[in-house]
Amino acid sequence: MNRKLATVLAAGVGLSLVLTGCSAGGAASGGNGSSKKGGLISIIVNDPSNPYWKTEGDVASAEAKSLGYKSNVSASKGDTNTESNLIDTAITNKSVAIILDPANASGSIGAVKKADAAGIPVFLVNAEINQAGLAKAQLVSNNAQGAAIGAQQWVKSIGDSGNYAELFGAPSDNNAQTRSNGYKTVLSQYPDLKEVAKQVANWDRTQGHDKTQSILQANPDIKGIISGNDEMALGAIAALKEAGKLDQVKVGGFDGSPDAVDAVKAGELQYTVLQPVATFAKKAVQEADEYLRTGKTGAAQEKQAFDCVLITKENADKVTSPFTLSE
């Protein structure tokens, strides 16, 4: 391991320690130690048109049913008002637990408080809220670690000099800034790499395409685009194909979506960073079940970070189901 990567991974470890700083092991409101098998677990994701969030909902729902619960999946589309209404519905439907991918790090706090006040334990997946002690668990990818390994691979692809651009996710989601910071931690070590454009594309493929078109018009000499997620990266690839520049401009992604893995295999995407969403979505339901039966989640900490995995041509064939790498 070279010195630069070691420095970055050490930073990722530091974040992991921060993420695991709040205990959720003890009993709290909503858990009375009695089994509520057969009750409803409501699952609220962001947008199932994105394969990442679809997998999140599908896996959580399947696990809830396998453990003897009913389940339903709904989507907030990243809107806190919609999310609040869905929490109201979950309360009206007498849900025994809620699995929530929060729409906004700060704006979702009220929704979690509302469920907690109704005695319904909430288990957050994928994204955090900016308050500890409300949710019974917060299970997320180790975004700093994932960004570090992705950026290091991206540098290998484009070299250590030249102009580049970044596609940034939704500003309301802490993951967007964490990944961007992780990229900067690596890329700042290469003074001849110059970021000439940074565009918000809100995790969306169409916006990634359109923002890339704008970037290319203003900066026709860029060598690479580093993206906060796969959907934006795939939009960038489409724009580069249209401009006849895919051979000159290297793109890196983040998520490990099926389309991105296919693009890696095809040589169109340099890499993707697989988030273990299938793992922690399942784990969140298991912790909900444990909490409903015992009053404890079974986890030592409220905040739990799951390491990401770099996907390149060398191991892309080992992604045998969505967001799952086989050993």
C-alpha positions in Angstrom: 0.0 0.0 0.0 1.5 3.4 -1.0 1.9 6.2 1.5 -0.9 8.3 -0.1 -3.5 5.6 0.0 -2.5 4.7 3.6 -3.1 8.3 4.7 -6.5 8.3 3.1 -7.6 5.0 4.4 -6.6 6.1 7.9 -9.0 9.0 7.5 -11.7 6.6 6.5 -11.0 4.6 9.7 -11.3 7.8 11.7 -14.8 8.4 10.2 -15.8 4.8 11.0 -14.9 5.5 14.7 -17.0 8.7 14.6 -19.9 6.8 13.0 -19.8 4.2 15.7 -19.7 6.7 18.6 -23.3 6.5 19.9 -24.6 3.5 21.7 -28.0 2.0 20.8 -27.7 -1.3 22.6 -30.0 -0.5 25.5 -33.8 -0.6 25.6 -35.6 2.6 24.7 -39.2 3.8 24.0 -41.0 1.5 21.6 -39.3 -1.8 22.7 -41.0 -3.7 25.4 -39.3 -7.0 24.9 -42.5 -8.7 23.6 -42.6 -10.3 20.2 -44.7 -8.5 17.6 -44.2 -11.0 14.8 -46.9 -10.7 12.2 -47.1 -6.9 12.5 -46.4 -4.4 9.7 -42.9 -3.1 9.0 -43.2 0.0 6.9 -40.2 0.7 4.6 -39.7 4.2 3.1 -37.0 4.6 0.5 -36.0 7.5 -1.7 -36.8 6.7 -5.3 -37.1 3.1 -6.5 -36.6 4.1 -10.2 -32.9 4.2 -9.1 -31.7 0.6 -8.8 -29.9 1.3 -5.6 -33.0 2.4 -3.7 -35.1 -0.3 -5.4 -32.6 -2.9 -4.1 -32.8 -1.3 -0.7 -36.6 -1.6 -0.6 -36.7 -5.1 -2.1 -34.2 -6.6 0.2 -35.7 -5.0 3.4 -39.2 -6.2 2.4 -38.1 -9.7 1.6 -36.2 -10.0 4.9 -39.2 -8.6 6.9 -41.5 -11.3 5.3 -38.9 -14.0 5.9 -39.0 -13.1 9.6 -42.8 -13.3 9.8 -43.8 -9.7 9.3 -46.0 -7.9 6.8 -44.2 -5.2 4.8 -44.9 -2.4 2.4 -42.5 -0.1 0.5 -43.2 3.5 -0.3 -41.0 6.3 -1.7 -40.4 9.9 -0.5 -38.6 11.0 -3.7 -36.4 12.9 -1.4 -39.2 15.3 -0.3 -39.5 15.8 3.4 -43.3 16.7 3.2 -44.0 13.4 1.4 -41.8 11.6 3.9 -43.8 13.2 6.8 -47.0 12.0 5.2 -45.7 8.5 4.8 -44.7 8.5 8.4 -48.3 9.5 9.3 -49.5 6.6 7.2 -47.2 4.2 8.9 -48.5 5.4 12.3 -52.1 5.1 11.1 -51.4 1.6 9.9 -50.1 0.7 13.3 -46.6 -0.3 12.0 -44.5 -2.1 14.6 -41.3 -0.6 13.0 -40.2 1.7 10.3 -37.2 1.3 8.0 -36.4 4.8 6.7 -33.9 6.1 4.1 -34.1 9.7 5.3 -34.9 12.4 2.7 -32.8 15.1 4.4 -30.1 15.0 7.1 -31.8 17.8 9.1 -35.2 17.9 7.6 -36.0 14.3 8.4 -35.5 14.7 12.1 -39.1 15.8 12.7 -40.4 12.7 10.9 -38.3 10.4 13.1 -39.4 12.3 16.2 -43.0 11.9 15.2 -42.7 8.1 14.8 -40.8 7.8 18.1 -43.5 9.8 19.9 -46.0 7.3 18.5 -43.9 4.4 20.0 -42.7 3.1 16.7 -39.0 2.4 16.5 -37.2 3.8 13.4 -34.2 2.2 11.8 -32.3 4.4 9.3 -30.5 3.1 6.2 -28.2 4.6 3.7 -28.3 8.1 5.0 -27.9 9.7 8.4 -29.8 12.4 10.3 -28.0 15.1 12.2 -29.2 14.0 15.6 -28.2 10.9 17.5 -30.5 9.1 19.9 -33.8 9.3 18.0 -33.4 6.3 15.6 -32.7 2.9 17.1 -30.0 2.4 14.5 -28.4 4.2 11.6 -26.8 1.8 9.1 -24.8 3.4 6.3 -22.0 2.8 3.8 -18.5 4.0 4.9 -18.6 6.8 2.3 -15.2 8.3 3.2 -13.5 4.9 2.8 -15.4 4.3 -0.5 -14.5 7.7 -1.9 -10.9 7.1 -1.0 -10.5 3.9 -2.8 -12.5 5.2 -5.8 -10.5 8.4 -6.1 -7.2 6.4 -6.0 -8.4 4.2 -8.8 -9.6 7.2 -10.8 -6.1 8.7 -10.6 -4.7 5.5 -11.9 -7.0 5.8 -14.8 -6.4 9.5 -15.8 -2.9 10.0 -14.5 -1.7 12.6 -12.0 -2.0 15.8 -14.0 -4.7 17.6 -16.1 -8.1 19.2 -15.7 -11.1 17.4 -14.4 -14.7 17.9 -13.3 -16.9 16.5 -10.5 -20.6 15.6 -10.5 -22.0 16.2 -7.0 -25.0 14.5 -5.5 -28.0 16.0 -3.7 -26.8 18.7 -1.3 -29.5 17.8 1.3 -27.8 14.3 1.6 -24.7 14.2 3.8 -23.4 11.4 1.7 -22.8 13.8 -1.2 -20.5 16.0 0.8 -18.8 13.1 2.5 -17.9 11.6 -0.8 -16.8 14.9 -2.3 -14.5 15.4 0.7 -13.1 11.9 0.3 -12.3 12.7 -3.3 -10.6 15.9 -2.3 -8.5 14.2 0.4 -7.0 12.0 -2.3 -6.9 14.4 -5.3 -5.4 17.3 -3.3 -2.2 15.2 -3.0 -1.7 15.6 -6.8 -1.1 19.4 -7.3 -1.1 19.0 -11.1 -4.7 17.7 -11.1 -7.0 20.8 -11.4 -10.7 20.7 -10.7 -12.1 23.2 -13.3 -15.8 22.4 -12.8 -18.1 21.0 -10.1 -21.8 20.6 -10.9 -24.7 19.5 -8.7 -26.6 16.7 -10.5 -28.7 15.4 -7.6 -27.9 11.7 -8.0 -29.9 11.8 -11.4 -28.8 10.3 -14.7 -30.5 12.9 -16.9 -29.0 15.7 -14.8 -25.6 14.0 -15.0 -25.9 14.0 -18.8 -27.0 17.6 -19.1 -24.5 18.9 -16.6 -21.7 17.1 -18.4 -22.8 18.7 -21.7 -22.4 22.1 -20.0 -19.0 21.1 -18.5 -17.7 20.0 -21.9 -18.8 23.2 -23.6 -16.9 25.3 -21.0 -13.9 22.9 -20.5 -13.3 20.9 -23.7 -9.9 19.8 -22.5 -10.9 17.9 -19.3 -9.4 14.4 -18.9 -11.8 13.0 -16.4 -15.1 13.2 -14.5 -15.4 11.9 -11.0 -19.0 11.3 -9.9 -20.7 11.0 -6.6 -22.9 8.1 -7.8 -23.4 5.8 -10.7 -26.5 7.4 -12.2 -24.7 10.7 -12.7 -21.7 8.9 -14.0 -23.8 7.0 -16.5 -25.4 10.2 -17.6 -21.9 11.6 -18.1 -20.9 8.6 -20.3 -24.0 9.2 -22.5 -23.0 12.8 -23.0 -19.4 11.9 -23.7 -20.5 9.4 -26.3 -22.6 12.0 -28.0 -19.6 14.4 -28.0 -17.3 11.6 -29.3 -15.1 12.1 -26.2 -15.5 8.9 -24.2 -12.0 7.7 -25.2 -10.4 11.0 -24.0 -12.4 11.5 -20.8 -12.4 8.9 -18.0 -15.3 8.5 -15.7 -15.5 7.0 -12.2 -18.7 6.1 -10.4 -20.0 5.2 -6.9 -22.8 2.7 -5.9 -22.1 -0.6 -7.7 -25.4 -0.6 -9.6 -26.1 -3.3 -12.3 -25.8 -0.8 -15.1 -22.6 0.6 -13.8 -21.1 -2.9 -13.4 -22.0 -3.6 -17.0 -20.4 -0.3 -18.0 -17.2 -1.3 -16.2 -17.2 -4.6 -18.0 -17.6 -2.7 -21.3 -14.7 -0.4 -20.6 -16.9 2.7 -20.6 -16.7 3.3 -16.8 -13.3 3.0 -15.2 -14.6 1.6 -11.9 -17.5 1.8 -9.5 -17.5 1.7 -5.7 -20.0 -0.9 -4.6 -22.1 0.1 -1.6 -23.2 -2.9 0.4 -26.9 -1.7 0.5 -28.2 -5.3 0.2 -26.2 -6.1 3.3 -27.2 -3.2 5.5 -30.9 -3.1 4.3 -31.2 -6.7 5.5 -29.3 -6.0 8.7 -31.6 -3.1 9.5 -34.7 -5.4 9.4 -32.9 -8.0 11.5 -32.1 -5.3 14.1 -35.7 -4.2 14.1 -36.8 -7.7 14.7 -34.3 -8.1 17.6 -35.5 -4.8 19.1 -39.1 -5.8 18.9 -38.5 -9.1 20.6 -35.9 -8.0 23.2 -35.9 -4.2 23.5 -32.3 -4.2 22.1 -31.0 -4.0 18.6 -28.2 -6.5 19.2 -25.7 -3.9 17.8 -23.2 -2.2 20.1 -23.7 1.2 18.4 -26.5 3.3 17.0 -24.4 4.3 14.0 -22.9 1.5 12.0 -20.7 2.0 8.9 -20.2 -0.8 6.3 -17.1 -0.7 4.1 -17.5 -0.3 0.3 -15.7 -2.4 -2.3 -13.9 -1.3 -5.5 -15.3 -2.8 -8.7 -13.1 -2.9 -11.7 -12.8 -5.1 -14.8 -10.8 -7.6 -12.7 -13.6 -8.4 -10.3 -16.8 -7.2 -12.1 -17.8 -10.7 -12.9 -18.1 -11.5 -9.2 -21.0 -9.1 -8.8 -23.6 -11.9 -9.1 -26.7 -10.1 -7.9 -27.5 -6.4 -7.4 -25.0 -4.7 -5.0 -23.6 -8.1 -3.9 -20.0 -9.2 -4.5 -19.5 -13.0 -4.3 -16.3 -14.2 -2.8 
